[in-house]
Amino acid sequence: MGGMKFATTQLLPPLTPAKVVFTHAPGITFEGVVMWSGRIDLQFTAGLKFDNLTLQHRQILATLL
């Protein structure tokens, strides 16, 4: 609930700020920091740690993830 793993088109440097917008929840933006990035099989993958999740964000994440 505190973050997510996602595919990327390139390696992302750790501690890079990032924003995630889910199309299922218009207007809701999740902000966080890249904690790790690497290559898994043929694609790049990164792990994002969310910052300052509100109760509303947690409820939305529970339905989306």
PyMOL commands that place a pseudoatom at each C-alpha (Angstrom):
pseudoatom trace, name=CA, resn=MET, resi=1, chain=A, elem=C, hetatm=0, pos=[0.000, 0.000, 0.000]
pseudoatom trace, name=CA, resn=GLY, resi=2, chain=A, elem=C, hetatm=0, pos=[3.006, 2.288, 0.392]
pseudoatom trace, name=CA, resn=GLY, resi=3, chain=A, elem=C, hetatm=0, pos=[4.237, 2.077, -3.182]
pseudoatom trace, name=CA, resn=MET, resi=4, chain=A, elem=C, hetatm=0, pos=[4.167, 0.287, -6.489]
pseudoatom trace, name=CA, resn=LYS, resi=5, chain=A, elem=C, hetatm=0, pos=[6.310, -1.416, -9.106]
pseudoatom trace, name=CA, resn=PHE, resi=6, chain=A, elem=C, hetatm=0, pos=[5.889, -0.347, -12.730]
pseudoatom trace, name=CA, resn=ALA, resi=7, chain=A, elem=C, hetatm=0, pos=[7.457, -0.735, -16.167]
pseudoatom trace, name=CA, resn=THR, resi=8, chain=A, elem=C, hetatm=0, pos=[9.469, 2.163, -17.603]
pseudoatom trace, name=CA, resn=THR, resi=9, chain=A, elem=C, hetatm=0, pos=[11.111, 2.967, -20.920]
pseudoatom trace, name=CA, resn=GLN, resi=10, chain=A, elem=C, hetatm=0, pos=[14.477, 3.659, -19.253]
pseudoatom trace, name=CA, resn=LEU, resi=11, chain=A, elem=C, hetatm=0, pos=[16.343, 3.319, -15.992]
pseudoatom trace, name=CA, resn=LEU, resi=12, chain=A, elem=C, hetatm=0, pos=[15.250, 5.897, -13.435]
pseudoatom trace, name=CA, resn=PRO, resi=13, chain=A, elem=C, hetatm=0, pos=[17.814, 7.212, -10.940]
pseudoatom trace, name=CA, resn=PRO, resi=14, chain=A, elem=C, hetatm=0, pos=[17.003, 6.430, -7.304]
pseudoatom trace, name=CA, resn=LEU, resi=15, chain=A, elem=C, hetatm=0, pos=[15.493, 9.328, -5.328]
pseudoatom trace, name=CA, resn=THR, resi=16, chain=A, elem=C, hetatm=0, pos=[13.967, 10.839, -8.486]
pseudoatom trace, name=CA, resn=PRO, resi=17, chain=A, elem=C, hetatm=0, pos=[10.613, 12.472, -7.653]
pseudoatom trace, name=CA, resn=ALA, resi=18, chain=A, elem=C, hetatm=0, pos=[7.707, 10.972, -9.593]
pseudoatom trace, name=CA, resn=LYS, resi=19, chain=A, elem=C, hetatm=0, pos=[3.965, 11.423, -10.017]
pseudoatom trace, name=CA, resn=VAL, resi=20, chain=A, elem=C, hetatm=0, pos=[1.456, 8.730, -10.930]
pseudoatom trace, name=CA, resn=VAL, resi=21, chain=A, elem=C, hetatm=0, pos=[-2.022, 9.421, -12.287]
pseudoatom trace, name=CA, resn=PHE, resi=22, chain=A, elem=C, hetatm=0, pos=[-4.439, 6.517, -12.661]
pseudoatom trace, name=CA, resn=THR, resi=23, chain=A, elem=C, hetatm=0, pos=[-6.971, 6.950, -15.466]
pseudoatom trace, name=CA, resn=HIS, resi=24, chain=A, elem=C, hetatm=0, pos=[-9.589, 5.215, -13.274]
pseudoatom trace, name=CA, resn=ALA, resi=25, chain=A, elem=C, hetatm=0, pos=[-9.339, 8.035, -10.716]
pseudoatom trace, name=CA, resn=PRO, resi=26, chain=A, elem=C, hetatm=0, pos=[-9.256, 11.318, -12.662]
pseudoatom trace, name=CA, resn=GLY, resi=27, chain=A, elem=C, hetatm=0, pos=[-7.758, 14.214, -10.784]
pseudoatom trace, name=CA, resn=ILE, resi=28, chain=A, elem=C, hetatm=0, pos=[-6.041, 12.008, -8.204]
pseudoatom trace, name=CA, resn=THR, resi=29, chain=A, elem=C, hetatm=0, pos=[-2.255, 12.187, -8.326]
pseudoatom trace, name=CA, resn=PHE, resi=30, chain=A, elem=C, hetatm=0, pos=[0.075, 10.062, -6.249]
pseudoatom trace, name=CA, resn=GLU, resi=31, chain=A, elem=C, hetatm=0, pos=[3.476, 11.557, -5.538]
pseudoatom trace, name=CA, resn=GLY, resi=32, chain=A, elem=C, hetatm=0, pos=[6.528, 9.650, -4.491]
pseudoatom trace, name=CA, resn=VAL, resi=33, chain=A, elem=C, hetatm=0, pos=[10.186, 8.852, -4.951]
pseudoatom trace, name=CA, resn=VAL, resi=34, chain=A, elem=C, hetatm=0, pos=[11.881, 6.187, -7.062]
pseudoatom trace, name=CA, resn=MET, resi=35, chain=A, elem=C, hetatm=0, pos=[13.515, 3.774, -4.627]
pseudoatom trace, name=CA, resn=TRP, resi=36, chain=A, elem=C, hetatm=0, pos=[15.046, 1.389, -7.159]
pseudoatom trace, name=CA, resn=SER, resi=37, chain=A, elem=C, hetatm=0, pos=[15.220, 0.809, -10.892]
pseudoatom trace, name=CA, resn=GLY, resi=38, chain=A, elem=C, hetatm=0, pos=[16.587, -2.038, -12.948]
pseudoatom trace, name=CA, resn=ARG, resi=39, chain=A, elem=C, hetatm=0, pos=[16.131, -4.353, -15.867]
pseudoatom trace, name=CA, resn=ILE, resi=40, chain=A, elem=C, hetatm=0, pos=[13.924, -7.405, -15.469]
pseudoatom trace, name=CA, resn=ASP, resi=41, chain=A, elem=C, hetatm=0, pos=[13.968, -9.670, -18.488]
pseudoatom trace, name=CA, resn=LEU, resi=42, chain=A, elem=C, hetatm=0, pos=[13.557, -7.369, -21.508]
pseudoatom trace, name=CA, resn=GLN, resi=43, chain=A, elem=C, hetatm=0, pos=[12.042, -4.326, -19.810]
pseudoatom trace, name=CA, resn=PHE, resi=44, chain=A, elem=C, hetatm=0, pos=[13.031, -1.697, -17.289]
pseudoatom trace, name=CA, resn=THR, resi=45, chain=A, elem=C, hetatm=0, pos=[11.199, -1.683, -13.982]
pseudoatom trace, name=CA, resn=ALA, resi=46, chain=A, elem=C, hetatm=0, pos=[11.139, 0.758, -11.090]
pseudoatom trace, name=CA, resn=GLY, resi=47, chain=A, elem=C, hetatm=0, pos=[9.866, 0.775, -7.528]
pseudoatom trace, name=CA, resn=LEU, resi=48, chain=A, elem=C, hetatm=0, pos=[8.127, 3.918, -6.307]
pseudoatom trace, name=CA, resn=LYS, resi=49, chain=A, elem=C, hetatm=0, pos=[7.516, 4.776, -2.657]
pseudoatom trace, name=CA, resn=PHE, resi=50, chain=A, elem=C, hetatm=0, pos=[4.469, 7.017, -2.191]
pseudoatom trace, name=CA, resn=ASP, resi=51, chain=A, elem=C, hetatm=0, pos=[4.791, 10.172, -0.087]
pseudoatom trace, name=CA, resn=ASN, resi=52, chain=A, elem=C, hetatm=0, pos=[2.132, 11.561, 2.257]
pseudoatom trace, name=CA, resn=LEU, resi=53, chain=A, elem=C, hetatm=0, pos=[-0.803, 9.330, 1.343]
pseudoatom trace, name=CA, resn=THR, resi=54, chain=A, elem=C, hetatm=0, pos=[-4.129, 10.695, 2.536]
pseudoatom trace, name=CA, resn=LEU, resi=55, chain=A, elem=C, hetatm=0, pos=[-6.985, 8.467, 3.659]
pseudoatom trace, name=CA, resn=GLN, resi=56, chain=A, elem=C, hetatm=0, pos=[-8.659, 9.155, 0.288]
pseudoatom trace, name=CA, resn=HIS, resi=57, chain=A, elem=C, hetatm=0, pos=[-5.510, 8.050, -1.564]
pseudoatom trace, name=CA, resn=ARG, resi=58, chain=A, elem=C, hetatm=0, pos=[-5.346, 4.838, 0.491]
pseudoatom trace, name=CA, resn=GLN, resi=59, chain=A, elem=C, hetatm=0, pos=[-8.987, 4.037, -0.269]
pseudoatom trace, name=CA, resn=ILE, resi=60, chain=A, elem=C, hetatm=0, pos=[-8.444, 4.609, -3.989]
pseudoatom trace, name=CA, resn=LEU, resi=61, chain=A, elem=C, hetatm=0, pos=[-5.298, 2.468, -4.000]
pseudoatom trace, name=CA, resn=ALA, resi=62, chain=A, elem=C, hetatm=0, pos=[-7.168, -0.334, -2.233]
pseudoatom trace, name=CA, resn=THR, resi=63, chain=A, elem=C, hetatm=0, pos=[-9.643, -0.481, -5.119]
pseudoatom trace, name=CA, resn=LEU, resi=64, chain=A, elem=C, hetatm=0, pos=[-7.073, -0.088, -7.929]
pseudoatom trace, name=CA, resn=LEU, resi=65, chain=A, elem=C, hetatm=0, pos=[-4.191, -2.324, -6.882]
for i in range(1, 65): cmd.bond("trace and resi %d" % i, "trace and resi %d" % (i + 1))
show_as sticks, trace
zoom trace
